[in-house]
């Protein structure tokens, strides 16, 4: 096959979550909520993974998700990109296989695909999975505590990274990531170590 169109990119498989990593989900839903209900919510108010409904008038997360689903499109489509996320994803995709790995309700998948298209994310693969280990990535960047914990157990050979936010905490076996510059540098280190390991095996 012509190398220009080779699917076997020379780099590693880099798995990126969407909400909290690429997309600012909280700002997106809060802007809609503020418009509709005259509230003054701000993303800095989110301090825990569960319990978004406690910031609203909804009585449960089920009610919250029913509202978030929307009549025309969901709040997943409203989310702005987090600063630097799109640019970093594009740079990573030039050297490695960019894989989107996100957990979504079925009704959120079309809007999530549209979001990726709207922001021109050059992913070679897109997976909507509850078990993110099935994507088989070399390095993962996620913000959900339960996914980080599960990935550490299921993928001991992979590099698992926490996108640091107020709603998650450090955990053993997980590398904290505060910026895209930090993550891109880590991706290159992991790729170099993988290359050295392959050379030794060869």
Secondary structure, DSSP 4 states (H G I P E B T S, - for coil): --GGG-SS-SS-EEEE-SBTTTEEHHHHHHHHHHHHH-----GGG--SSS-GGGGSS-SSHHHHHHHHH-SSS-HHHHPEEPTTHHHHHHHHHHHSEEEEEE---HHHHHHHHHHHHHTT---SEEEE-SSGGGG--SEEEE--HHHHHHHHHH-TTSEEEEE--TT----TT-EEE-SHHHHHHHHHHHHHHHHHHHHHH-
